[in-house]
């Protein structure tokens, strides 16, 4: 029932002079849906890049780094120092990949301007 009342109200408003009715999709997305879709693709890309460190590929690379970490510990590096190094590397790669995830949609949207 509410849908009939809503459609009737739109028909009455559209019939009045000086009142225009625009679709909600046009109000939300705007006249450039490609821009919105490319930004959405960039956001998905960013989420996938953030989720990557928990993937199997990261676990394999961590197994290869065990020897490097063991050598650092044998040379006298403390546990907190090793953790700080690994955290700094993760944050640096996350920032760079996040920047890449932001720049790719921006570049795509710049190329789609009329």
C-alpha positions as CSV (number, residue, x, y, z in Angstrom):
1,X,0.0,0.0,0.0
2,X,2.6,2.6,0.8
3,X,4.2,2.2,-2.6
4,X,0.9,3.3,-4.3
5,X,0.6,6.3,-2.1
6,X,4.2,7.2,-2.8
7,X,3.8,6.9,-6.6
8,X,0.6,8.9,-6.4
9,X,2.3,11.7,-4.6
10,X,5.1,11.7,-7.2
11,X,2.6,11.9,-10.0
12,X,0.8,14.9,-8.2
13,X,4.1,16.7,-7.6
14,X,5.3,16.1,-11.2
15,X,2.0,17.5,-12.5
16,X,2.6,20.8,-10.8
17,X,4.5,23.5,-12.7
18,X,7.9,24.4,-11.4
19,X,8.5,21.1,-9.7
20,X,10.8,18.5,-11.1
21,X,11.2,14.9,-10.0
22,X,14.6,13.3,-10.3
23,X,15.4,9.6,-9.7
24,X,17.0,8.7,-6.4
25,X,19.8,7.0,-8.3
26,X,20.7,10.2,-10.1
27,X,20.7,12.1,-6.8
28,X,22.9,9.6,-5.0
29,X,25.3,8.6,-7.8
30,X,25.1,11.7,-9.9
31,X,25.5,12.1,-13.6
32,X,28.8,10.1,-13.7
33,X,28.2,6.5,-12.7
34,X,31.6,5.5,-14.1
35,X,33.4,7.7,-11.5
36,X,31.4,6.2,-8.7
37,X,32.0,2.6,-9.9
38,X,35.8,3.2,-10.4
39,X,36.0,4.7,-6.8
40,X,34.1,1.6,-5.6
41,X,36.5,-0.6,-7.4
42,X,39.4,1.3,-5.8
43,X,37.9,0.8,-2.4
44,X,37.5,-2.9,-3.0
45,X,41.1,-3.0,-4.3
46,X,42.2,-1.3,-1.1
47,X,40.3,-3.7,1.1
48,X,41.9,-6.6,-0.8
49,X,45.3,-5.1,-0.3
50,X,44.7,-4.7,3.4
51,X,43.5,-8.3,3.7
52,X,46.6,-9.6,1.9
53,X,48.9,-9.9,4.9
54,X,46.6,-12.6,6.4
55,X,46.7,-14.7,3.2
56,X,48.6,-17.8,2.6
57,X,51.2,-15.9,0.5
58,X,52.1,-13.8,3.6
59,X,52.5,-16.9,5.7
60,X,54.9,-18.4,3.2
61,X,57.0,-15.3,3.1
62,X,57.1,-15.2,6.9
63,X,58.5,-18.8,6.9
64,X,61.3,-17.5,4.7
65,X,62.0,-14.6,7.1
66,X,62.4,-16.9,10.1
67,X,66.1,-17.3,9.3
68,X,66.6,-13.5,9.1
69,X,64.8,-13.0,12.4
70,X,66.9,-15.8,14.0
71,X,70.1,-14.1,12.8
72,X,69.0,-10.8,14.2
73,X,68.1,-12.4,17.5
74,X,71.5,-14.2,17.6
75,X,73.3,-10.9,17.0
76,X,71.6,-9.4,20.1
77,X,68.4,-7.7,18.9
78,X,65.7,-7.7,21.5
79,X,62.3,-9.1,21.0
80,X,60.7,-5.7,21.0
81,X,63.2,-4.4,18.5
82,X,62.3,-7.2,16.1
83,X,58.6,-6.6,16.6
84,X,59.1,-2.9,15.9
85,X,60.9,-3.7,12.7
86,X,58.2,-6.0,11.5
87,X,55.5,-3.5,12.4
88,X,57.3,-0.7,10.6
89,X,57.6,-2.8,7.5
90,X,53.9,-3.7,7.6
91,X,52.8,-0.1,8.1
92,X,55.0,1.1,5.3
93,X,53.8,-1.4,2.8
94,X,50.2,-0.8,4.0
95,X,50.5,2.9,3.5
96,X,52.1,2.5,0.0
97,X,49.5,0.1,-1.1
98,X,46.7,2.2,0.3
99,X,48.1,5.2,-1.6
100,X,48.1,3.1,-4.7
101,X,44.5,2.1,-4.1
102,X,43.6,5.8,-3.8
103,X,45.6,6.9,-6.8
104,X,44.3,4.3,-9.3
105,X,40.6,5.4,-9.1
106,X,41.6,9.0,-9.2
107,X,43.6,8.5,-12.3
108,X,40.8,6.5,-13.8
109,X,38.3,9.2,-13.0
110,X,40.6,11.9,-14.4
111,X,40.7,10.0,-17.7
112,X,36.9,9.8,-17.9
113,X,36.2,13.5,-17.7
114,X,34.4,14.8,-20.8
